[in-house]
Amino acid sequence: MTQMISQTFDVKGGFHFGRDNVPKLRAELKKLGLDGFLVPHEDEYDNEYLPDCNERLLWIAGFSGSAGAAIVMSDRAAIFVDGRYTAQVKHQAAPEIFDYCDLVGQGLYGWIEEHGKPGEKIGYDARLHSPAALDLLQTAAMRAKVELVPVETNPIDLAWTDRPAAPMAQINPQPLEFAGEDHGSKRQRIGIAVERGGADAAVITAPPSIAWLFNIRGGDVSRSPLPLSSAIINKDGSATLFVAPEKITDETRSHLGNQIALRPETEFEAGLSELKGKTVRVDPATASAWVLERLDAGGAKVQKLEDPVMRPKAIKNAAEVEGSRQAHIRDGGAIVKFLHWLDTTAQTGEVDEIIAARKLESIRKTLPELRDLSFDTISGAQGNGAFAHYRVSEASNLKLVPGSLYLVDSGGQYPDGTTDITRTVPIGQPTAEMRTQFTRVLKGHIALSRVRFPKGTTGTQLDILARLPLWEAGFDYDHGTGHGVGAFLGVHEGPQRIAKSPNAVALEAGMILSNEPGYYKEGGYGIRIENLQVVTEAELIEGGDRPMLGFESLTMAPIHRELIDVPSLTPAELKWLDAYHAEVRQRIAPLVDGEVAAWLYSATEPLAGATP
């Protein structure tokens, strides 16, 4: 990976982006004979975090959120965001240029149907749209008698004269001790799966899948060790990796061997056309519409199925699970030092969200194994903690004042694992309400930690366990309960998840997921407790008649005692919490000393029999 970039807290985006750049785009559209252009947030690789050169929505509208879209017409424009960003967008996208619209309800499709004028030509870049999204857009255009026109070169890229260069970070082999399986074995497994599915080859476009399949890591994307590239794997396990030659070192070339052909990424289109007459597996959820269009045009038979790498990548082998354990212990030492600092220095009322985020980053940076953060820290004090995906800036920065709660969600990237942890800490004395709500969240967290379940169970079926204590009191939270996590890859990984929304993927031993119920009081405070946990092998419960899977907690850090209403916990819940804290003490105590060690011993004392 490239050298870690420290977090910045500048106010990104702003009205001047749209005011400066919309006229430039309109000039390019006029040259192309287009009346408008679609601008999704997604890039060519469907990345969660975008390289600077692919921040097209930010460039055209000044909006810096992680989800959104815009449409720019010759005489009007609109920007679409979801509920997380309804306030933010009004401070970033110029109101005299953009109408503010709902991404989830109306969306681009609804806007085209309602506002498209018969005969208008609206351009789109097929590399930035999934096949399913493009189908919906085409249907909306047909109803509005509007024509959608694909472009060869994105007009934003033409108008963006000072566009940053594409990232060219060096690609490095992932050591076998951490990968747990050499890439030849992986390729054979994937090739067999492709053949059994009736295909001759599969096109792999998701950067995490490519990194896992070839046991390589890169640094093209902030906070994720990803090499931006594309690949084709054949049913015999041979493969072609389309990647900028500048990224490949002699060591990596030797690591890849002679069964993997290396070609410049500029030849990816030609590589797709060479699949003429073959049945080619493509995942319509991760590959762009452009990939499917090129395969169709080249005479290949397209088979729309899930990326064959996705499930094997999600099911961690023994080396990956052990690597994650070690990464979490190491990270836990840093977290405990930070939690001690929060319980002492940060109690004065003079510390703010940015100071706290920088403090945690500085502690993690003392770990020689740290390669990057796994995402920019969510550092939420007072009412800012009630925004589940809050990002602190100089404009929003609040102090950690007495009588409030502080929510911190953070993670690190290590060669042997990826971490993600949320803790909620009282500043001064918490109120009775805070303790009651925290304990409800804790009860849900414990329920999802303790559960045993049969094979075939999905995350959707487990989600209610984390919500039930809140539901019983008339509360809920508006985000998923658990997301998959990679092995020194993305902090958000599918296909498994724990959420209300239907998910048909059964949980399997080796999958790593978060467990993060929460409660958010608008204008007041936020509460979330997040551990990562790995699905354990199925074992018989004494007296039972079938094997049951379970969870092992990976995250190692105390859960704040001052926020727990101890009498509200059942004996089984207290037993779990005391056992968890005992393990935290055992694993983390060797990593700390002095005042921090004394604090850790106090923070992990048994609660059974304790008084409120």
PATORLUM-441870 format. One line per 2 residues: number of its first residue (from 1); their letters; for each residue x, y, z of C-alpha. Coordinates in steps of 0.02 Angstrom, whole numbers, plus 50000, padded with zeros to 5 digits. Last residue first. Layout:
% PATORLUM-441870
NUM) a) X,Y,Z; ...
END
This chain:
% PATORLUM-441870
612) pt) 48705,50005,52006; 48767,49867,52121
610) ag) 48885,49731,52064; 48839,49549,52096
608) al) 48896,49496,51924; 48988,49647,51853
606) pe) 49161,49567,51846; 49306,49691,51836
604) ta) 49354,49734,51656; 49361,49923,51669
602) sy) 49456,49917,51834; 49590,49802,51763
600) lw) 49602,49909,51606; 49621,50069,51708
598) aa) 49766,49993,51805; 49847,49939,51642
596) ve) 49825,50114,51570; 49898,50194,51727
594) gd) 50057,50092,51714; 50065,49960,51577
592) vl) 49986,49905,51415; 50011,49765,51287
590) pa) 50020,49618,51409; 49850,49671,51481
588) ir) 49764,49659,51310; 49734,49471,51292
586) qr) 49693,49425,51472; 49594,49583,51507
584) ve) 49490,49567,51349; 49458,49383,51390
582) ah) 49397,49429,51564; 49289,49565,51488
580) ya) 49205,49440,51373; 49177,49317,51516
578) dl) 49101,49455,51623; 48988,49509,51479
576) wk) 48930,49331,51440; 48893,49290,51623
574) le) 48802,49455,51645; 48692,49416,51495
572) ap) 48654,49241,51561; 48613,49311,51734
570) tl) 48492,49435,51653; 48541,49617,51635
568) sp) 48424,49753,51695; 48502,49752,51869
566) vd) 48668,49809,51791; 48607,49970,51712
564) il) 48765,49988,51608; 48832,50159,51557
562) er) 48963,50171,51693; 49032,49999,51644
560) hi) 49093,50053,51472; 49115,49903,51356
558) pa) 49298,49851,51366; 49401,49816,51210
556) mt) 49448,49658,51112; 49357,49638,50947
554) ls) 49360,49459,50884; 49203,49392,50968
552) ef) 49169,49210,50923; 48998,49173,50849
550) gl) 48891,49016,50837; 48847,48871,50725
548) mp) 48738,48728,50788; 48749,48542,50759
546) rd) 48588,48442,50772; 48502,48335,50904
544) gg) 48521,48436,51063; 48550,48369,51239
542) ei) 48723,48447,51250; 48739,48573,51109
540) le) 48815,48491,50956; 48946,48591,50864
538) ae) 48945,48691,50702; 49106,48785,50666
536) tv) 49116,48967,50720; 49052,49123,50631
534) vq) 49175,49265,50663; 49137,49420,50765
532) ln) 49174,49604,50744; 49117,49710,50890
530) ei) 49009,49865,50885; 48913,49954,51023
528) ri) 48818,50107,50964; 48740,50252,51059
526) gy) 48704,50425,50991; 48661,50586,51080
524) gg) 48537,50728,51096; 48483,50825,50941
522) ek) 48403,50669,50869; 48414,50526,50992
520) yy) 48505,50382,50910; 48506,50202,50971
518) gp) 48623,50067,50911; 48651,49886,50862
516) en) 48824,49843,50796; 48876,49661,50774
514) sl) 49000,49659,50631; 49028,49508,50523
512) im) 49168,49385,50485; 49126,49226,50390
510) ga) 49233,49077,50439; 49091,48957,50475
508) el) 48945,48994,50360; 48799,49116,50368
506) av) 48666,49080,50238; 48649,49209,50099
504) an) 48465,49244,50059; 48465,49424,50119
502) ps) 48300,49514,50146; 48314,49688,50222
500) ka) 48304,49688,50411; 48492,49670,50426
498) ir) 48635,49552,50462; 48749,49536,50310
496) qp) 48828,49406,50197; 48872,49444,50015
494) ge) 48967,49546,50050; 49109,49652,50119
492) hv) 49122,49818,50209; 49291,49849,50292
490) gl) 49371,49810,50125; 49527,49703,50119
488) fa) 49654,49648,50249; 49540,49497,50276
486) gv) 49371,49569,50230; 49222,49619,50338
484) gh) 49039,49572,50316; 48907,49692,50379
482) gt) 48800,49683,50536; 48651,49767,50616
480) gh) 48593,49865,50465; 48541,50046,50484
478) dy) 48388,50141,50541; 48384,50105,50727
476) df) 48234,50054,50833; 48131,50109,50983
474) ga) 47960,50069,51058; 48018,49991,51223
472) ew) 48000,49810,51166; 48074,49862,50999
470) lp) 48235,49915,51084; 48260,49750,51176
468) lr) 48210,49659,51014; 48330,49746,50896
466) al) 48486,49638,50913; 48388,49475,50910
464) id) 48282,49536,50765; 48432,49530,50648
462) lq) 48457,49342,50663; 48338,49290,50521
460) tg) 48406,49424,50407; 48582,49362,50441
458) tt) 48535,49196,50364; 48518,49023,50443
456) gk) 48560,48877,50329; 48661,48786,50460
454) pf) 48580,48791,50630; 48595,48934,50755
452) rv) 48678,48974,50920; 48656,49151,50986
450) rs) 48774,49223,51116; 48845,49372,51019
448) la) 48679,49423,50941; 48595,49420,51112
446) ih) 48742,49516,51187; 48724,49657,51061
444) gk) 48537,49666,51090; 48563,49675,51279
442) lv) 48696,49809,51252; 48577,49917,51150
440) rt) 48447,49906,51288; 48584,49944,51415
438) fq) 48635,50100,51320; 48454,50158,51318
436) tr) 48434,50138,51507; 48603,50215,51544
434) me) 48568,50367,51435; 48397,50388,51514
432) at) 48470,50382,51690; 48587,50523,51640
430) pq) 48773,50497,51614; 48895,50583,51732
428) gi) 49046,50665,51652; 49083,50622,51473
426) pv) 49008,50450,51447; 49086,50334,51318
424) tr) 49010,50242,51170; 49120,50116,51080
422) ti) 49124,50065,50899; 49249,49944,50822
420) dt) 49307,49899,50646; 49465,49799,50613
418) tg) 49545,49726,50456; 49667,49582,50465
416) dp) 49839,49504,50441; 49928,49643,50347
414) yq) 49842,49773,50458; 49707,49897,50412
412) gg) 49633,49992,50558; 49461,50038,50622
410) sd) 49350,50173,50694; 49179,50213,50767
408) vl) 49181,50336,50913; 49023,50392,51003
406) yl) 49037,50522,51142; 48896,50545,51267
404) sg) 48850,50703,51361; 48838,50766,51540
402) pv) 49009,50847,51536; 49058,50916,51364
400) lk) 49150,50825,51225; 49165,50977,51113
398) ln) 49086,50995,50942; 49159,51004,50765
396) sa) 49030,51036,50628; 49122,51169,50526
394) es) 49298,51102,50553; 49234,50934,50493
392) vr) 49170,50777,50580; 49097,50637,50477
390) yh) 48932,50566,50542; 48871,50398,50477
388) af) 48750,50359,50619; 48702,50540,50647
386) ag) 48648,50540,50830; 48829,50560,50884
384) ng) 48822,50736,50814; 48697,50778,50952
382) qa) 48829,50771,51089; 48997,50711,51022
380) gs) 49026,50606,50866; 49195,50546,50803
378) it) 49167,50431,50654; 49346,50393,50605
376) df) 49392,50390,50421; 49389,50211,50359
374) sl) 49498,50054,50375; 49641,50163,50438
372) dr) 49804,50125,50351; 49951,50004,50351
370) le) 49971,49978,50538; 50101,49844,50577
368) pl) 50222,49965,50660; 50090,50012,50791
366) tk) 50127,50190,50847; 50009,50248,50710
364) ri) 49862,50178,50807; 49896,50299,50950
362) se) 49909,50447,50830; 49745,50399,50745
360) lk) 49656,50391,50913; 49723,50563,50962
358) ra) 49677,50637,50793; 49497,50578,50812
356) ai) 49489,50648,50989; 49561,50818,50939
354) ie) 49437,50823,50795; 49287,50784,50905
352) dv) 49331,50914,51037; 49427,50910,51201
350) eg) 49396,51056,51319; 49257,50978,51423
348) tq) 49382,50914,51550; 49337,50728,51533
346) at) 49454,50702,51385; 49609,50685,51493
344) td) 49540,50543,51601; 49405,50425,51536
342) lw) 49441,50471,51355; 49628,50441,51380
340) hl) 49590,50270,51454; 49480,50234,51303
338) fk) 49624,50283,51189; 49749,50169,51275
336) vi) 49619,50030,51268; 49593,50061,51082
334) ag) 49779,50046,51045; 49792,49881,51138
332) gd) 49635,49822,51052; 49715,49853,50882
330) ri) 49850,49725,50924; 49721,49603,50991
328) ha) 49610,49635,50839; 49752,49607,50716
326) qr) 49796,49444,50805; 49619,49378,50795
324) sg) 49605,49433,50613; 49764,49338,50571
322) ev) 49693,49185,50658; 49537,49197,50551
320) ea) 49638,49222,50392; 49753,49075,50432
318) an) 49606,48961,50471; 49514,49003,50309
316) ki) 49393,49146,50293; 49225,49117,50208
314) ak) 49191,49287,50126; 49324,49264,49993
312) pr) 49253,49092,49946; 49080,49172,49931
310) mv) 49132,49322,49823; 49254,49237,49705
308) pd) 49120,49164,49590; 49046,49340,49561
306) el) 48861,49304,49566; 48778,49250,49403
304) kq) 48727,49328,49238; 48788,49212,49100
302) vk) 48833,49311,48944; 48857,49219,48779
300) ag) 49002,49302,48691; 48984,49380,48518
298) ga) 49092,49534,48539; 48944,49653,48549
296) dl) 48869,49551,48689; 49033,49549,48784
294) re) 49057,49736,48759; 48879,49773,48818
292) lv) 48900,49664,48971; 49059,49755,49020
290) wa) 48981,49926,48987; 48833,49885,49099
288) sa) 48957,49883,49242; 49010,49730,49340
286) ta) 48969,49718,49526; 48784,49674,49538
284) pd) 48775,49607,49359; 48902,49473,49405
282) vr) 48975,49403,49244; 49000,49224,49186
280) vt) 49055,49203,49006; 48994,49069,48885
278) kg) 49115,49073,48739; 49083,49114,48557
276) kl) 49184,49274,48561; 49289,49289,48719
274) es) 49421,49388,48623; 49304,49540,48628
272) lg) 49323,49547,48817; 49512,49550,48803
270) ae) 49503,49691,48676; 49402,49793,48800
268) fe) 49528,49753,48938; 49675,49810,48830
266) te) 49692,49980,48916; 49714,49881,49076
264) pr) 49886,49831,49014; 49908,49642,49001
262) la) 49980,49515,49122; 49947,49331,49088
260) iq) 49923,49225,49243; 49975,49044,49226
258) ng) 50158,49095,49211; 50186,49154,49388
256) lh) 50093,49283,49493; 50229,49289,49627
254) sr) 50366,49316,49496; 50274,49467,49426
252) te) 50243,49528,49603; 50428,49521,49646
250) dt) 50475,49604,49481; 50356,49746,49525
248) ik) 50189,49776,49441; 50103,49944,49464
246) ep) 50184,50028,49314; 50114,49891,49202
244) av) 49937,49960,49226; 49826,49809,49255
242) fl) 49726,49682,49156; 49753,49515,49241
240) ta) 49726,49363,49130; 49688,49194,49205
238) sg) 49721,49008,49203; 49611,48906,49319
236) dk) 49552,48781,49187; 49380,48864,49184
234) ni) 49458,49028,49133; 49481,49182,49241
232) ia) 49466,49356,49166; 49528,49505,49265
230) ss) 49511,49691,49295; 49621,49816,49387
228) lp) 49623,49942,49529; 49739,49869,49662
226) lp) 49652,49876,49831; 49720,49898,50007
224) sr) 49565,49992,50069; 49574,50155,50170
222) sv) 49607,50262,50017; 49602,50168,49853
220) dg) 49749,50138,49737; 49856,50058,49872
218) gr) 49882,49878,49822; 49864,49700,49886
216) in) 49895,49534,49799; 49844,49355,49836
214) fl) 49782,49326,49657; 49602,49284,49702
212) wa) 49594,49397,49856; 49654,49556,49768
210) is) 49545,49519,49616; 49391,49492,49724
208) pp) 49425,49652,49821; 49444,49750,49656
206) at) 49273,49694,49589; 49286,49671,49400
204) iv) 49301,49483,49379; 49249,49415,49209
202) aa) 49217,49228,49215; 49265,49094,49090
200) da) 49199,48942,48998; 49031,48939,49085
198) gg) 48912,48800,49133; 48904,48830,49321
196) re) 49013,48678,49348; 49144,48759,49237
194) va) 49145,48922,49337; 49153,48828,49502
192) ig) 49299,48723,49438; 49390,48880,49384
190) ir) 49361,48959,49555; 49438,48811,49644
188) qr) 49584,48801,49522; 49614,48988,49541
186) ks) 49617,48974,49730; 49741,48830,49725
184) gh) 49855,48929,49610; 49831,49084,49720
182) de) 49911,49000,49869; 49802,48970,50021
180) ga) 49818,49038,50199; 49821,49219,50142
178) fe) 49913,49278,50300; 50055,49151,50303
176) lp) 50047,49149,50112; 50108,49328,50106
174) qp) 49999,49450,50007; 50104,49496,49855
172) ni) 50129,49682,49822; 50053,49801,49695
170) qa) 50134,49973,49684; 50016,50121,49682
168) mp) 49974,50199,49514; 49823,50308,49554
166) aa) 49742,50394,49403; 49802,50572,49385
164) pr) 49702,50712,49466; 49582,50808,49352
162) dt) 49643,50984,49316; 49553,50997,49148
160) wa) 49389,50922,49208; 49289,50961,49050
158) ld) 49344,50806,48955; 49328,50692,49107
156) ip) 49155,50765,49137; 49113,50726,48956
154) nt) 49141,50539,48990; 49221,50467,48834
152) ev) 49130,50341,48724; 48959,50408,48768
150) pv) 48797,50309,48779; 48638,50402,48728
148) le) 48474,50391,48825; 48330,50456,48719
146) vk) 48180,50538,48802; 48000,50493,48759
144) ar) 47959,50509,48945; 47901,50328,48954
142) ma) 48050,50271,48854; 48168,50368,48965
140) at) 48096,50288,49122; 48118,50114,49047
138) ql) 48297,50154,48995; 48338,50217,49169
136) ld) 48268,50057,49247; 48372,49950,49129
134) la) 48526,50057,49168; 48508,50023,49353
132) ap) 48496,49836,49324; 48647,49833,49208
130) sh) 48751,49930,49335; 48800,50106,49289
128) lr) 48970,50193,49290; 49053,50108,49141
126) ad) 48896,50140,49038; 48935,50326,49037
124) yg) 48772,50418,49008; 48704,50550,48890
122) ik) 48530,50622,48889; 48449,50667,48723
120) eg) 48287,50764,48734; 48151,50722,48608
118) pk) 48007,50725,48729; 48050,50824,48886
116) gh) 48110,50735,49043; 48042,50807,49205
114) ee) 47925,50676,49275; 47989,50516,49194
112) iw) 48170,50574,49203; 48150,50624,49386
110) gy) 48072,50457,49431; 48216,50361,49357
108) lg) 48351,50472,49433; 48282,50438,49605
106) qg) 48106,50474,49664; 48105,50375,49826
104) vl) 48283,50321,49865; 48385,50465,49791
102) dc) 48265,50600,49850; 48286,50768,49763
100) yd) 48367,50937,49792; 48350,51050,49639
98) fi) 48521,51107,49581; 48583,51269,49502
96) ep) 48514,51410,49610; 48530,51298,49763
94) aa) 48719,51273,49742; 48763,51098,49805
92) qh) 48865,51097,49967; 48767,51165,50115
90) kv) 48599,51100,50053; 48680,50931,50020
88) qa) 48729,50912,50202; 48552,50927,50272
86) ty) 48474,50793,50161; 48630,50684,50175
84) rg) 48585,50534,50281; 48408,50530,50211
82) dv) 48465,50486,50036; 48536,50603,49905
80) fi) 48488,50658,49728; 48548,50813,49638
78) aa) 48450,50904,49504; 48491,51013,49354
76) rd) 48407,51133,49234; 48429,51220,49065
74) sm) 48560,51117,48971; 48527,50967,49082
72) vi) 48634,50904,49226; 48576,50749,49317
70) aa) 48650,50707,49485; 48683,50556,49594
68) ga) 48708,50510,49776; 48800,50400,49899
66) sg) 48964,50428,49993; 48934,50613,50025
64) sf) 49050,50749,49956; 48929,50859,49858
62) ga) 49014,51001,49764; 48901,50972,49614
60) iw) 49009,50936,49461; 49174,50894,49545
58) ll) 49096,50802,49694; 48993,50695,49575
56) re) 49147,50656,49472; 49255,50596,49616
54) nc) 49345,50471,49503; 49515,50558,49497
52) dp) 49516,50575,49687; 49510,50385,49706
50) ly) 49340,50331,49768; 49292,50239,49927
48) en) 49153,50112,49910; 49218,50063,49739
46) dy) 49103,50008,49598; 49258,49986,49489
44) ed) 49214,50109,49351; 49155,50239,49477
42) eh) 48993,50259,49573; 48925,50429,49626
40) pv) 48810,50434,49475; 48815,50579,49350
38) lf) 48686,50571,49210; 48706,50696,49066
36) gd) 48595,50820,48976; 48539,50896,48811
34) lg) 48670,50809,48705; 48737,50861,48535
32) lk) 48914,50812,48583; 48981,50989,48569
30) kl) 48833,51052,48671; 48870,50922,48805
28) ea) 49049,50987,48819; 48987,51165,48847
26) rl) 48861,51103,48974; 49001,51018,49070
24) kp) 49101,51179,49080; 48946,51278,49134
22) vn) 48916,51149,49274; 49096,51167,49333
20) dr) 49119,51338,49412; 48949,51365,49492
18) gf) 48933,51181,49534; 49101,51175,49623
16) hf) 49081,51349,49699; 48932,51292,49804
14) gg) 49035,51182,49918; 49138,51024,49925
12) kv) 49242,50972,50073; 49248,51062,50241
10) df) 49421,51021,50302; 49438,50883,50432
8) tq) 49585,50787,50362; 49631,50610,50409
6) si) 49811,50561,50386; 49863,50477,50223
4) mq) 49949,50310,50249; 50096,50282,50133
2) tm) 50048,50180,49981; 50000,50000,50000
END
